[in-house]
């Protein structure tokens, strides 16, 4: 088994996707790189943020409940 070299991404839960989007894009300068439907609850989104070049460890995702 290979050793882990770092974290791929962190996932959190939000109740306000608009505020999360504004904070991560306008304040932290990250990009919304993907918006999926949450596979466990198709009425909610799974949002993916990362830096401009997709550096390892910069991916932060949110489930919007």
C-alpha positions in Angstrom: 0.0 0.0 0.0 1.3 3.5 -0.9 1.7 6.2 1.7 -0.7 9.1 1.6 1.0 12.3 0.7 -1.7 14.8 1.7 -5.3 15.6 1.7 -7.3 15.5 -1.6 -10.2 17.6 -0.3 -12.3 18.5 2.7 -16.1 18.4 2.6 -18.4 20.4 4.8 -22.2 21.2 5.0 -23.7 24.6 4.4 -27.2 26.0 4.7 -26.5 28.9 2.3 -24.8 28.1 -1.0 -24.9 31.8 -2.1 -23.0 32.9 1.0 -20.4 30.1 0.6 -20.0 31.0 -3.1 -19.5 34.7 -2.3 -17.0 33.9 0.5 -14.9 31.4 -1.4 -14.8 33.3 -4.7 -14.8 37.0 -3.7 -12.9 36.9 -0.3 -10.6 33.9 -0.7 -10.2 34.2 -4.5 -11.0 30.5 -5.2 -13.0 29.3 -8.2 -16.2 27.2 -8.3 -14.8 24.4 -10.4 -17.7 22.0 -10.3 -21.4 21.9 -9.3 -23.0 18.5 -9.1 -26.2 17.2 -7.7 -25.7 15.5 -4.4 -26.0 11.7 -5.2 -27.5 11.0 -1.8 -30.1 13.7 -2.0 -30.8 14.9 -5.6 -32.6 18.0 -4.3 -29.3 19.5 -3.1 -26.0 20.5 -4.7 -22.4 19.4 -4.1 -20.2 22.4 -4.8 -16.5 22.2 -5.4 -14.0 25.1 -4.9 -10.3 25.1 -5.7 -7.5 27.5 -6.6 -6.9 28.7 -10.2 -4.6 25.9 -11.2 -6.2 23.0 -9.2 -3.3 22.6 -6.8 -3.4 19.5 -4.7 -5.0 20.1 -1.3 -6.9 23.2 -2.3 -10.2 21.5 -3.1 -13.0 22.3 -0.7 -16.5 20.9 -1.3 -19.9 21.6 0.3 -23.2 19.8 0.5 -25.9 22.5 0.5 -28.7 21.5 2.9 
